[in-house]
């Protein structure tokens, strides 16, 4: 039986590749575009859901009970963003496991590390956060970024910390370096894929850090480092550990800052 092989592209793996069981990644640029189209639809549905829950709470507890709470809008914003990112994770999971019928964890190259390697990435994340925190103390900016509004109230600050530590590192690593990065690497190579993934990563956080060029630059640098780790280790687990350690340390520093401020 003869096959006519076509050139590999961003949108479609070659015919030769589609017949290889252990092709990585099995998904293509079309799936990235599908996720991009799914994003606004998911945002609309989650917005409707949140509105419905809001009306239900008003009906049960009274009109002004929640709306009068200073932290109401900050908490809603955090929940909305978390649910939206969670919907993208579900999209990726179902694309990999149901459309392509391949194992999820091995497909995103989760991998394993020994104790020494785990300690290395955890300590690197902590050190990176401490350096960023130290540098921010020497640079003053004219206005605070929107994310500082989420730290004004105990409810939203605690919720933001929980999301930043327990939710964001895993979901963001799966989206950017587990699902998007491999397609970009296959098409344009490691260097371009690392840069583009970091650029997409910082675009997710721009709305939270708008007005803080130091914050945006720091997030881009962190995204670049995470993508480099993913590229050099060929595994998602190291970048996840680094991301988790970085976020956890930043949250602890923010908590200390709030306590000192009080």
Wavefront OBJ file of the C-alpha trace (Angstrom):
o trace
v 0.000 0.000 0.000
v 1.405 3.398 -1.001
v 1.022 6.687 0.805
v 1.581 10.160 -0.583
v 3.157 12.184 2.203
v 2.319 15.858 2.429
v 4.318 18.583 4.119
v 3.575 19.046 7.798
v 1.803 22.294 8.655
v 0.561 24.227 11.659
v -3.007 23.118 11.041
v -2.560 19.503 10.046
v 0.082 16.853 10.800
v 1.420 15.050 7.743
v -0.249 11.845 6.537
v 2.801 9.950 7.668
v 2.472 11.349 11.172
v -1.213 10.554 11.459
v -0.391 6.874 11.009
v 2.183 6.829 13.790
v 0.501 5.876 17.113
v 2.933 7.758 19.350
v 2.834 11.030 17.386
v 3.243 14.058 19.617
v 1.133 16.028 19.645
v -1.787 14.253 17.999
v -3.753 17.506 17.908
v -3.092 20.311 15.427
v -3.536 24.013 14.825
v -7.177 23.436 13.972
v -7.744 22.334 17.549
v -6.086 25.530 18.802
v -8.442 27.547 16.614
v -11.372 25.505 17.929
v -10.305 26.372 21.479
v -10.057 30.033 20.485
v -13.619 29.875 19.164
v -14.788 28.011 22.254
v -13.408 30.736 24.534
v -16.023 33.498 23.905
v -18.855 30.946 23.841
v -17.741 29.582 27.190
v -17.407 33.122 28.598
v -20.972 33.914 27.519
v -22.399 30.743 29.066
v -20.498 31.246 32.330
v -21.723 34.846 32.447
v -25.306 33.631 32.088
v -24.716 31.009 34.781
v -23.232 33.549 37.181
v -26.158 35.900 36.571
v -28.578 33.075 37.306
v -26.773 32.204 40.534
v -26.760 35.876 41.494
v -30.517 36.160 41.018
v -31.009 32.978 43.027
v -28.945 34.335 45.917
v -30.856 37.616 45.840
v -34.141 35.692 45.877
v -33.074 33.521 48.826
v -31.145 35.991 51.001
v -32.506 39.352 49.974
v -31.603 41.940 47.375
v -28.946 43.899 49.206
v -27.268 41.153 51.235
v -24.598 40.376 48.621
v -24.635 43.496 46.482
v -23.865 45.655 49.499
v -20.762 43.659 50.347
v -17.623 45.639 49.314
v -15.904 42.469 48.098
v -18.844 41.251 45.977
v -17.551 42.318 42.551
v -13.961 41.266 43.327
v -15.094 37.760 44.326
v -17.312 37.459 41.232
v -14.406 38.487 39.005
v -12.119 35.828 40.480
v -14.780 33.121 40.211
v -15.625 34.074 36.621
v -11.965 33.917 35.536
v -11.445 30.587 37.323
v -14.526 29.010 35.738
v -13.499 30.272 32.311
v -10.017 28.766 32.625
v -11.574 25.557 33.942
v -13.802 25.338 30.872
v -10.701 25.551 28.639
v -9.135 22.725 30.632
v -12.232 20.597 30.032
v -12.097 21.444 26.324
v -8.496 20.252 26.163
v -9.242 17.102 28.148
v -12.163 16.089 25.940
v -10.235 16.939 22.764
v -7.365 14.672 23.768
v -9.287 11.783 25.299
v -12.489 11.707 23.236
v -11.556 13.143 19.851
v -8.118 11.534 19.569
v -8.682 8.718 22.077
v -5.232 8.938 23.666
v -4.252 9.088 27.372
v -4.399 12.600 28.795
v -1.364 12.614 31.114
v 1.077 11.049 28.695
v -0.201 13.242 25.849
v 0.557 16.471 27.716
v 3.905 14.917 28.753
v 3.335 15.279 32.478
v 6.373 13.161 33.376
v 8.002 12.357 36.711
v 10.911 13.794 38.679
v 13.121 12.484 41.444
v 13.357 14.181 44.834
v 16.427 16.229 43.944
v 14.796 17.549 40.775
v 11.576 18.402 42.624
v 13.526 20.349 45.252
v 15.467 22.164 42.540
v 12.375 23.475 40.736
v 10.589 24.337 43.977
v 13.588 26.310 45.265
v 14.033 27.998 41.874
v 10.411 29.149 41.934
v 10.808 30.486 45.466
v 14.021 32.321 44.582
v 12.447 33.808 41.454
v 9.475 35.137 43.447
v 11.772 36.598 46.124
v 13.880 38.360 43.485
v 10.767 39.774 41.789
v 9.409 40.936 45.140
v 12.749 42.507 46.043
v 13.009 44.393 42.743
v 9.428 45.668 42.999
v 10.367 47.417 46.250
v 12.810 49.661 44.382
v 10.554 50.616 41.487
v 7.604 52.928 42.054
v 4.749 53.236 39.558
v 2.203 56.009 39.123
v -0.879 53.864 39.668
v -1.703 50.468 41.072
v -2.755 47.696 38.665
v -6.331 46.335 38.805
v -5.193 43.208 40.659
v -4.529 45.312 43.775
v -8.292 45.896 44.001
v -8.711 42.168 44.606
v -6.406 42.380 47.624
v -8.357 45.108 49.405
v -10.904 42.757 50.969
v -10.194 39.627 53.031
v -12.733 37.498 51.111
v -11.340 38.263 47.665
v -7.709 38.177 48.862
v -8.144 34.696 50.351
v -10.005 33.448 47.280
v -7.338 34.888 44.976
v -4.623 33.143 46.999
v -6.443 29.801 46.805
v -6.908 30.119 43.040
v -3.332 31.293 42.475
v -1.889 28.294 44.340
v -4.335 25.413 43.860
v -5.886 26.178 40.468
v -3.920 28.538 38.221
v -0.537 26.737 37.986
v -2.025 23.458 36.780
v -4.646 24.889 34.417
v -2.329 27.484 32.891
v 0.487 24.985 32.366
v -1.845 22.521 30.653
v -3.295 25.236 28.398
v -0.123 27.054 27.390
v 2.704 24.534 27.671
v 0.788 21.272 27.535
v -1.607 21.998 24.658
v -0.482 25.116 22.755
v 3.312 24.852 22.964
v 3.723 21.435 21.244
v 1.841 22.574 18.120
v 3.901 25.758 17.875
v 7.129 23.827 18.410
v 6.279 21.309 15.696
v 5.589 24.078 13.211
v 8.188 26.749 14.028
v 10.746 25.131 16.336
v 11.648 25.586 20.000
v 12.817 29.201 20.019
v 9.764 30.645 18.286
v 7.414 28.393 20.257
v 8.974 29.475 23.565
v 8.595 33.165 22.672
v 5.032 32.887 21.332
v 3.869 30.813 24.299
v 5.310 33.372 26.726
v 3.608 36.145 24.756
v 0.246 34.358 24.962
v 0.820 33.692 28.653
v 1.396 37.361 29.459
v -1.645 38.362 27.392
v -3.792 36.378 29.838
v -2.555 38.555 32.720
v -2.427 41.977 31.030
v -5.914 42.987 32.180
v -4.936 42.249 35.798
v -1.648 44.159 35.585
v -2.562 47.021 33.252
v -0.678 50.158 34.218
v 2.146 48.205 35.850
v 4.879 47.743 33.273
v 7.033 46.096 35.911
v 4.312 43.509 36.566
v 3.747 42.839 32.863
v 7.489 42.532 32.223
v 7.867 40.187 35.203
v 5.027 37.946 33.994
v 6.542 37.815 30.507
v 9.923 36.850 31.951
v 8.321 34.164 34.130
v 6.347 32.855 31.144
v 9.533 32.766 29.101
v 11.345 30.823 31.823
v 8.470 28.351 32.204
v 8.421 27.746 28.447
v 12.198 27.243 28.370
v 11.937 24.681 31.184
v 9.169 22.894 29.277
v 11.250 22.885 26.090
v 14.497 21.706 27.679
v 13.003 19.009 29.931
v 10.393 17.830 27.389
v 8.014 17.496 30.336
v 5.202 19.579 31.832
v 5.770 18.630 35.464
v 8.934 20.760 35.978
v 7.283 23.940 34.666
v 4.229 23.179 36.807
v 6.372 22.842 39.945
v 8.216 26.053 39.129
v 4.912 27.851 38.517
v 3.356 26.463 41.699
v 6.339 27.424 43.848
v 6.498 30.911 42.324
v 2.802 31.622 42.892
v 2.847 30.186 46.418
v 5.811 32.338 47.439
v 4.229 35.462 45.939
v 1.021 34.766 47.865
v 2.973 34.361 51.107
v 4.827 37.624 50.446
v 1.530 39.397 49.722
v 0.047 37.977 52.926
v 2.992 39.223 54.958
v 2.673 42.624 53.295
v -1.029 42.834 54.147
v -0.388 41.826 57.761
v 2.374 44.401 58.127
v 0.114 46.997 56.529
v -2.591 46.320 59.094
l 1 2 3 4 5 6 7 8 9 10 11 12 13 14 15 16 17 18 19 20 21 22 23 24 25 26 27 28 29 30 31 32 33 34 35 36 37 38 39 40 41 42 43 44 45 46 47 48 49 50 51 52 53 54 55 56 57 58 59 60 61 62 63 64 65 66 67 68 69 70 71 72 73 74 75 76 77 78 79 80 81 82 83 84 85 86 87 88 89 90 91 92 93 94 95 96 97 98 99 100 101 102 103 104 105 106 107 108 109 110 111 112 113 114 115 116 117 118 119 120 121 122 123 124 125 126 127 128 129 130 131 132 133 134 135 136 137 138 139 140 141 142 143 144 145 146 147 148 149 150 151 152 153 154 155 156 157 158 159 160 161 162 163 164 165 166 167 168 169 170 171 172 173 174 175 176 177 178 179 180 181 182 183 184 185 186 187 188 189 190 191 192 193 194 195 196 197 198 199 200 201 202 203 204 205 206 207 208 209 210 211 212 213 214 215 216 217 218 219 220 221 222 223 224 225 226 227 228 229 230 231 232 233 234 235 236 237 238 239 240 241 242 243 244 245 246 247 248 249 250 251 252 253 254 255 256 257 258 259 260 261 262
